[in-house]
């Protein structure tokens, strides 16, 4: 190996090490800055009460409950739609051109800015159901549908074709093969897509500002979906931008950061667990 080649390899390796170090440093700086600023402002009163403008008390309990409600409502709709669409495109559809068009459309949907989803949701869902958690959840369904569908599709494709042929050879029908052989073999991808969707729902604010609103009212699960409400990410924006309560904003940011870390960790552990079960 000549000297120029060695110099080139050394230079490229050094640039990759620098890039990795900068990326890791930025992530650690962001995590550390948010947690250091936010954790001291997290109190039991903040987590367990609702805002009171008469006593100037600040609480994020309604925002926590609204976040839970909107996550549950979104998953309740997007999981059957996304998994069902993936099963049809992978197992039933015979027109490959149509499948490629739908896949291209889903990839395009995943790249659209969330503010556009918010505008469409405001005109379509909020226009029919009013500004409410239901309108926000339906908007998030459209946003997360490509993620669930594509992750499920890729997982379905990893199931060996011999598994299907063996089940067909034993006399099983199409749906029975999918239900008892294919889906158990790719359940890790379905769960991963679900967890990734939860992470995106937790971090979404632009679309919800137009559809779910930013009310801090405390509602039960039976009445919340017909009323406006702020999630944690929307509350962060309101407290930081409108009210100037940066301590509360950093506290919410720290909570969201910890939840995101836990969700990513859960996705990694779930993937490893089902991979071990499949290979056992």
FIFI-455256 format. One record per residue: x, y, z of N, C-alpha, C in turn. Coordinates in steps of 0.02 Angstrom, whole numbers, padded with zeros to 5 digits, always signed. Layout:
// FIFI-455256
XYZXYZXYZ/...
This chain:
// FIFI-455256
+00042-00060+00000+00000+00000+00000+00044+00062+00000/+00034+00107-00049+00077+00166-00054+00058+00217-00001/+00100+00269+00005+00092+00319+00057+00028+00360+00048/+00010+00376-00016-00050+00415-00028-00112+00377-00004/-00112+00311-00017-00169+00271+00004-00175+00269+00080/-00119+00261+00114-00119+00260+00187-00142+00327+00215/-00119+00381+00185-00138+00448+00208-00214+00459+00198/-00239+00436+00141-00311+00443+00127-00353+00405+00179/-00333+00342+00193-00370+00301+00240-00367+00331+00310/-00308+00355+00330-00300+00385+00396-00342+00449+00402/-00342+00489+00349-00381+00551+00350-00456+00537+00356/-00481+00490+00315-00552+00474+00317-00572+00444+00385/-00528+00402+00412-00544+00373+00478-00545+00428+00531/-00499+00475+00526-00499+00530+00574-00562+00573+00568/-00584+00586+00506-00645+00626+00496-00706+00590+00524/-00709+00523+00515-00766+00485+00543-00765+00486+00619/-00706+00481+00649-00701+00484+00722-00724+00553+00748/-00703+00606+00713-00723+00673+00733-00798+00682+00726/-00826+00657+00671-00899+00662+00661-00937+00625+00716/-00913+00565+00733-00945+00527+00786-00941+00563+00853/-00882+00590+00867-00872+00626+00931-00917+00688+00935/-00922+00726+00880-00965+00785+00880-01039+00767+00890/-01060+00714+00855-01130+00692+00863-01144+00671+00934/-01100+00630+00963-01110+00609+01032-01108+00668+01080/-01063+00715+01068-01058+00774+01112-01121+00816+01109/-01149+00825+01049-01211+00864+01043-01269+00831+01079/-01274+00765+01072-01328+00729+01105-01320+00733+01181/-01260+00722+01206-01248+00725+01278-01259+00795+01305/-01238+00846+01266-01249+00915+01288-01323+00931+01292/-01361+00910+01242-01433+00923+01242-01467+00888+01300/-01451+00824+01310-01480+00787+01366-01462+00819+01433/-01399+00832+01441-01376+00861+01504-01407+00929+01518/-01409+00972+01467-01435+01040+01476-01509+01038+01496/-01548+00998+01460-01620+00995+01474-01632+00964+01543/-01597+00910+01559-01609+00877+01623-01586+00921+01682/-01530+00954+01675-01505+00997+01729-01552+01056+01740/-01578+01084+01686-01624+01140+01692-01694+01118+01714/-01714+01058+01696-01783+01038+01707-01796+01000+01771/-01752+00954+01790-01766+00911+01848-01776+00950+01912/-01737+01003+01927-01750+01040+01989-01819+01073+01991/-01851+01083+01934-01917+01115+01933-01975+01065+01936/-01959+01000+01936-02011+00949+01940-02030+00938+02013/-02091+00952+02031-02116+00943+02099-02181+00901+02097/-02199+00875+02154-02261+00836+02158-02321+00880+02144/-02319+00942+02167-02374+00988+02155-02382+01001+02080/-02327+01008+02045-02330+01019+01973-02361+00960+01937/-02345+00900+01959-02369+00840+01924-02440+00820+01943/-02464+00841+02000-02527+00815+02026-02584+00866+02030/-02573+00926+02006-02626+00977+02010-02638+01007+01941/-02694+01043+01936-02711+01079+01875-02697+01153+01886/-02688+01191+01832-02673+01263+01840-02731+01300+01873/-02713+01349+01913-02763+01393+01944-02738+01464+01937/-02772+01502+01894-02750+01571+01882-02767+01618+01939/-02814+01597+01983-02831+01639+02041-02775+01638+02092/-02746+01580+02103-02691+01573+02152-02623+01572+02117/-02622+01580+02051-02560+01578+02011-02522+01512+02020/-02561+01459+02029-02531+01393+02035-02525+01361+01966/-02469+01329+01954-02457+01296+01890-02455+01220+01901/-02495+01184+01863-02495+01111+01866-02503+01082+01797/-02474+01024+01786-02477+00994+01719-02514+00928+01720/-02553+00913+01772-02592+00852+01773-02640+00846+01714/-02677+00899+01695-02720+00893+01636-02680+00878+01572/-02621+00907+01566-02580+00895+01507-02555+00823+01504/-02538+00794+01563-02517+00724+01565-02574+00678+01545/-02634+00691+01572-02691+00649+01555-02710+00657+01482/-02708+00718+01456-02724+00728+01385-02675+00690+01341/-02612+00689+01361-02561+00652+01322-02577+00577+01322/-02596+00551+01380-02614+00480+01385-02675+00465+01342/-02726+00509+01346-02788+00498+01307-02773+00497+01232/-02733+00545+01209-02723+00552+01137-02678+00495+01112/-02631+00470+01154-02591+00413+01134-02634+00351+01126/-02678+00339+01174-02722+00280+01171-02769+00284+01112/-02799+00343+01101-02846+00349+01045-02812+00341+00978/-02752+00368+00971-02716+00362+00908-02697+00290+00894/-02670+00255+00944-02650+00186+00934-02709+00141+00921/-02766+00156+00952-02826+00116+00942-02849+00116+00870/-02834+00170+00834-02855+00175+00764-02798+00156+00716/-02737+00180+00731-02683+00173+00683-02656+00101+00680/-02657+00064+00735-02630-00004+00734-02671-00051+00689/-02738-00055+00697-02775-00098+00651-02768-00077+00578/-02769-00011+00565-02763+00013+00496-02694-00003+00467/-02642+00014+00505-02574+00004+00479-02556-00070+00471/-02572-00111+00521-02556-00182+00517-02598-00215+00463/-02662-00197+00459-02705-00226+00407-02682-00209+00337/-02663-00145+00327-02638-00125+00261-02574-00161+00244/-02529-00169+00292-02466-00204+00280-02478-00277+00262/-02525-00310+00297-02540-00380+00282-02568-00387+00211/-02613-00341+00193-02642-00346+00126-02589-00335+00072/-02548-00284+00080-02498-00268+00029-02446-00323+00023/-02429-00356+00078-02376-00406+00077-02402-00476+00060/-02461-00493+00085-02484-00562+00079-02538-00572+00026/-02579-00521+00012-02636-00531-00032-02629-00496-00100/-02601-00436-00100-02600-00397-00162-02557-00431-00215/-02584-00434-00276-02548-00465-00331-02523-00414-00382/-02552-00355-00381-02532-00302-00428-02471-00266-00398/-02412-00285-00418-02351-00257-00389-02344-00183-00404/-02371-00161-00460-02367-00090-00476-02409-00049-00427/-02468-00075-00411-02511-00041-00362-02477-00040-00294/-02446-00095-00275-02411-00098-00211-02355-00047-00208/-02317-00041-00262-02262+00008-00263-02288+00080-00260/-02345+00093-00292-02374+00160-00289-02396+00177-00217/-02428+00128-00184-02450+00139-00115-02390+00148-00069/-02338+00108-00078-02278+00116-00037-02245+00183-00048/-02244+00206-00110-02215+00272-00125-02257+00327-00092/-02324+00318-00094-02367+00368-00063-02357+00370+00012/-02349+00311+00044-02338+00310+00116-02272+00342+00135/-02220+00330+00095-02155+00362+00108-02159+00437+00100/-02199+00459+00051-02209+00531+00042-02246+00561+00102/-02296+00526+00127-02333+00549+00185-02288+00557+00246/-02241+00511+00255-02197+00514+00313-02149+00573+00309/-02140+00601+00250-02094+00658+00243-02127+00726+00242/-02193+00728+00246-02229+00792+00246-02221+00827+00313/-02207+00892+00315-02201+00927+00379-02265+00923+00419/-02258+00918+00485-02316+00908+00528-02363+00968+00528/-02338+01027+00512-02381+01086+00511-02434+01080+00456/-02416+01045+00402-02465+01034+00348-02519+00985+00372/-02499+00933+00408-02549+00889+00438-02596+00928+00484/-02567+00975+00522-02608+01015+00566-02658+01058+00528/-02637+01086+00472-02682+01127+00431-02739+01084+00403/-02722+01025+00376-02773+00980+00349-02819+00956+00404/-02790+00938+00461-02831+00916+00517-02878+00969+00542/-02856+01031+00542-02898+01087+00564-02958+01095+00516/-02946+01088+00451-02999+01098+00402-03047+01038+00399/-03019+00977+00406-03060+00917+00397-03089+00893+00464/-03046+00878+00512-03069+00848+00574-03096+00900+00624/-03057+00954+00635-03082+01005+00681-03144+01040+00652/-03148+01044+00585-03206+01074+00555-03269+01033+00565/-03262+00967+00574-03320+00923+00584-03332+00905+00657/-03278+00896+00695-03286+00876+00765-03270+00932+00814/-03250+00989+00789-03229+01044+00833-03158+01034+00856/-03129+01086+00885-03061+01081+00912-03064+01037+00974/-03036+00978+00969-03042+00928+01023-02986+00877+01017/-02981+00836+01070-02931+00783+01069-02946+00732+01014/-03009+00722+00997-03027+00676+00944-02999+00700+00877/-03005+00764+00863-02978+00792+00801-02902+00785+00800/-02870+00797+00857-02797+00788+00861-02776+00716+00852/-02814+00669+00882-02797+00599+00875-02804+00575+00803/-02856+00596+00769-02866+00576+00699-02811+00604+00654/-02789+00665+00670-02733+00694+00632-02669+00654+00643/-02657+00634+00705-02598+00594+00720-02602+00524+00689/-02662+00499+00679-02671+00434+00646-02641+00438+00575/-02658+00491+00539-02632+00499+00471-02556+00506+00472/-02530+00542+00522-02458+00553+00526-02420+00488+00540/-02448+00445+00583-02412+00385+00605-02429+00323+00564/-02478+00327+00521-02497+00270+00480-02439+00244+00437/-02401+00287+00403-02344+00261+00363-02292+00225+00405/-02279+00249+00466-02229+00217+00509-02251+00146+00527/-02313+00139+00550-02337+00073+00570-02340+00026+00510/-02364+00052+00454-02372+00010+00395-02305-00014+00368/-02256+00030+00363-02192+00012+00334-02152-00035+00380/-02153-00022+00445-02117-00066+00491-02148-00136+00491/-02214-00139+00488-02248-00204+00485-02233-00240+00420/-02233-00203+00364-02216-00233+00300-02147-00264+00300/-02098-00226+00324-02030-00252+00324-02024-00313+00369/-02061-00313+00424-02060-00372+00468-02092-00432+00436/-02147-00421+00400-02180-00477+00365-02134-00507+00312/-02094-00466+00280-02050-00491+00228-01992-00532+00256/-01978-00524+00321-01923-00563+00351-01944-00634+00369/-02009-00647+00370-02033-00716+00385-02017-00760+00324/-01979-00814+00332-01960-00856+00275-02022-00883+00238/-02017-00886+00173-02071-00912+00132-02084-00986+00145/-02033-01021+00168-02041-01092+00182-02090-01104+00239/-02096-01056+00286-02145-01063+00340-02215-01063+00311/-02228-01018+00264-02294-01015+00233-02308-01078+00193/-02258-01100+00154-02268-01160+00112-02280-01222+00155/-02245-01226+00211-02255-01283+00256-02325-01284+00285/-02350-01225+00304-02418-01221+00331-02470-01237+00278/-02459-01211+00216-02505-01227+00162-02505-01302+00148/-02446-01333+00152-02440-01404+00140-02478-01446+00190/-02487-01419+00251-02525-01454+00302-02600-01442+00297/-02621-01403+00246-02691-01392+00234-02720-01330+00264/-02679-01285+00292-02704-01224+00322-02725-01174+00268/-02776-01135+00282-02798-01083+00236-02754-01022+00240/-02767-00974+00195-02726-00914+00191-02727-00875+00256/-02786-00860+00281-02791-00819+00341-02762-00856+00402/-02773-00921+00405-02746-00959+00461-02670-00959+00460/-02640-00962+00401-02567-00959+00395-02542-00891+00420/-02576-00838+00399-02555-00771+00420-02562-00763+00495/-02618-00788+00523-02633-00778+00594-02589-00820+00639/-02574-00881+00619-02538-00926+00664-02464-00934+00648/-02443-00916+00587-02373-00926+00568-02338-00859+00555/-02368-00818+00512-02334-00757+00490-02332-00704+00545/-02390-00687+00572-02392-00633+00623-02350-00649+00685/-02353-00710+00713-02309-00724+00770-02235-00717+00754/-02217-00727+00690-02147-00722+00671-02123-00651+00661/-02170-00603+00657-02149-00533+00646-02179-00486+00698/-02199-00514+00755-02231-00472+00805-02183-00419+00832/-02118-00432+00829-02069-00383+00852-02072-00318+00811/-02082-00326+00745-02088-00267+00702-02151-00227+00716/-02206-00262+00730-02268-00227+00746-02261-00188+00810/-02231-00219+00861-02222-00185+00925-02174-00127+00918/-02121-00136+00879-02073-00081+00868-02107-00022+00834/-02148-00035+00783-02184+00019+00751-02231+00054+00798/-02263+00017+00843-02307+00046+00893-02269+00091+00941/-02211+00068+00963-02171+00108+01010-02145+00171+00977/-02122+00165+00915-02098+00223+00879-02155+00274+00868/-02215+00250+00856-02272+00294+00849-02286+00332+00913/-02280+00297+00970-02291+00331+01034-02240+00387+01043/-02178+00374+01024-02127+00426+01029-02143+00486+00987/-02168+00475+00927-02186+00531+00884-02247+00569+00910/-02294+00532+00938-02353+00565+00967-02333+00609+01026/-02289+00584+01068-02267+00623+01126-02233+00688+01106/-02195+00685+01052-02157+00744+01032-02192+00791+00984/-02254+00776+00964-02288+00817+00915-02323+00876+00948/-02314+00934+00918-02348+00994+00944-02380+01036+00889/-02347+01042+00831-02371+01086+00779-02441+01066+00755/-02449+01001+00742-02514+00977+00717-02568+00984+00770/-02550+00974+00832-02601+00976+00886-02622+01046+00904/-02580+01095+00892-02600+01164+00905-02661+01184+00864/-02665+01158+00803-02721+01175+00759-02783+01132+00770/-02774+01073+00800-02829+01025+00803-02854+01012+00874/-02807+01001+00921-02827+00985+00990-02831+01046+01035/-02799+01101+01013-02800+01161+01054-02749+01160+01110/-02753+01209+01155-02705+01213+01210-02739+01231+01276/-02798+01203+01287-02833+01213+01351-02802+01168+01405/-02798+01193+01466-02769+01156+01522-02824+01130+01569/-02883+01117+01543-02938+01094+01584-02932+01020+01598/-02955+01000+01658-02951+00930+01680-03016+00895+01661/-03012+00844+01618-03071+00809+01594-03063+00734+01607/-03119+00699+01614-03117+00626+01619-03109+00597+01550/-03093+00532+01548-03083+00500+01483-03147+00497+01442/-03205+00502+01475-03269+00498+01439-03287+00564+01405/-03262+00619+01430-03279+00685+01402-03220+00719+01368/-03159+00693+01377-03100+00728+01353-03098+00733+01277/-03123+00682+01241-03115+00680+01169-03160+00729+01133/-03209+00756+01167-03253+00806+01135-03233+00877+01154/-03179+00885+01191-03158+00951+01215-03085+00965+01196/-03067+01028+01191-02996+01044+01177-02952+01029+01237/-02890+01014+01224-02843+01000+01278-02771+01001+01252/-02726+01021+01296-02655+01025+01278-02619+00962+01300/-02577+00935+01256-02532+00881+01276-02469+00912+01306/-02423+00869+01328-02363+00894+01361-02321+00937+01313/-02315+00916+01251-02275+00955+01203-02307+01022+01187/-02373+01023+01182-02408+01087+01170-02403+01131+01232/-02409+01102+01291-02403+01140+01353-02333+01171+01359/-02282+01134+01337-02214+01161+01338-02210+01224+01296/-02239+01222+01236-02239+01281+01192-02277+01339+01224/-02334+01325+01254-02375+01378+01283-02339+01411+01341/-02311+01370+01386-02278+01398+01445-02215+01436+01426/-02179+01413+01376-02117+01446+01356-02130+01508+01313/-02176+01503+01265-02185+01557+01216-02236+01608+01239/-02292+01585+01267-02346+01630+01285-02341+01657+01356/-02324+01613+01404-02324+01633+01474-02256+01652+01501/-02203+01633+01466-02136+01649+01490-02115+01609+01551/-02147+01553+01564-02130+01510+01621-02078+01458+01598/-02016+01481+01594-01964+01437+01567-01946+01380+01615/-01955+01391+01680-01942+01336+01727-01989+01278+01716/-02054+01294+01708-02103+01242+01694-02090+01210+01626/-02072+01251+01577-02058+01225+01510-02000+01176+01512/-01947+01191+01549-01891+01145+01554-01910+01083+01593/-01954+01089+01642-01977+01030+01679-02015+00983+01632/-02059+01010+01591-02096+00969+01542-02047+00939+01491/-01998+00979+01469-01949+00954+01422-01910+00896+01452/-01892+00900+01516-01856+00845+01548-01900+00782+01552/-01964+00791+01567-02010+00734+01569-02015+00702+01500/-02023+00742+01448-02027+00715+01380-01962+00681+01359/-01906+00710+01380-01841+00680+01364-01834+00611+01396/-01853+00606+01459-01848+00542+01494-01896+00491+01462/-01957+00512+01445-02004+00467+01413-01978+00443+01345/-01947+00488+01308-01919+00469+01243-01863+00419+01251/-01819+00429+01300-01765+00382+01313-01793+00314+01332/-01844+00313+01375-01874+00250+01396-01907+00214+01337/-01940+00252+01293-01973+00222+01235-01922+00191+01187/-01867+00227+01175-01814+00200+01131-01782+00138+01162/-01772+00140+01228-01745+00082+01262-01792+00022+01258/-01857+00037+01267-01907-00017+01262-01908-00047+01193/-01904-00005+01141-01904-00030+01072-01844-00075+01060/-01786-00055+01086-01725-00096+01077-01731-00162+01114/-01756-00161+01176-01762-00222+01215-01814-00270+01185/-01870-00242+01162-01922-00284+01131-01896-00317+01068/-01860-00279+01026-01832-00308+00966-01783-00364+00981/-01740-00355+01031-01692-00407+01049-01727-00468+01078/-01779-00456+01119-01815-00512+01151-01848-00557+01099/-01884-00526+01051-01918-00567+01001-01869-00598+00951/-01812-00564+00940-01762-00593+00896-01732-00656+00928/-01722-00655+00994-01697-00714+01029-01748-00770+01027/-01812-00752+01037-01865-00804+01035-01870-00836+00967/-01862-00795+00914-01868-00821+00847-01808-00867+00830/-01750-00850+00857-01690-00889+00840-01681-00949+00887/-01720-00951+00941-01712-01006+00990-01738-01072+00962/
